[in-house]
Amino acid sequence: MANHKSSEKRIRGSAAKQERNKYHAKTTRNAMKELRASKNKAEASKLYSSVASMLDKLAKKNVIHKKKASNLKSSLAKHVGGLQ
């Protein structure tokens, strides 16, 4: 257990950040799953812009690495481009 008041505060803050990051990461993963499942190009391209924005925000907040976000966006763009 923490011995200092500041370390107790740090533990509380870290837990709050962890919950927030987990929520945003899970929401983004679900949106990516929905995008990959879509068969309509118009719907997928509209969804792609929001998913790309989510990934950029996660990378900006260091929840995921910026290159991972870039790789995910690239693969999703490839999927959207292949739809008819």
C-alpha positions, 0 to 999 in steps of 0.5 A: 500500500502507498505510504505517502499522500501524494502516491495515494493521489497518484494511484487514484488518478492513474486508475481514473485515466486507465478507465477512461483510456479503456473506454475509448480504446474499446469504443474504437475497436467496436467501431473498427469491427463495425467498419470491417463488417460493412458491405456498403461502400458509401456507409463504410467511407462515412464510418471510416472518417469517424474511425480514423479520427478516433484512432488519431485521438488515441494516438495523440493521447498515447493510448496507442502508438502513432504508427499502430494508428497509422497501420490500422487506418491504412488497412481500413482504408484498403478495406473501404477501397476494395468495397463496391 
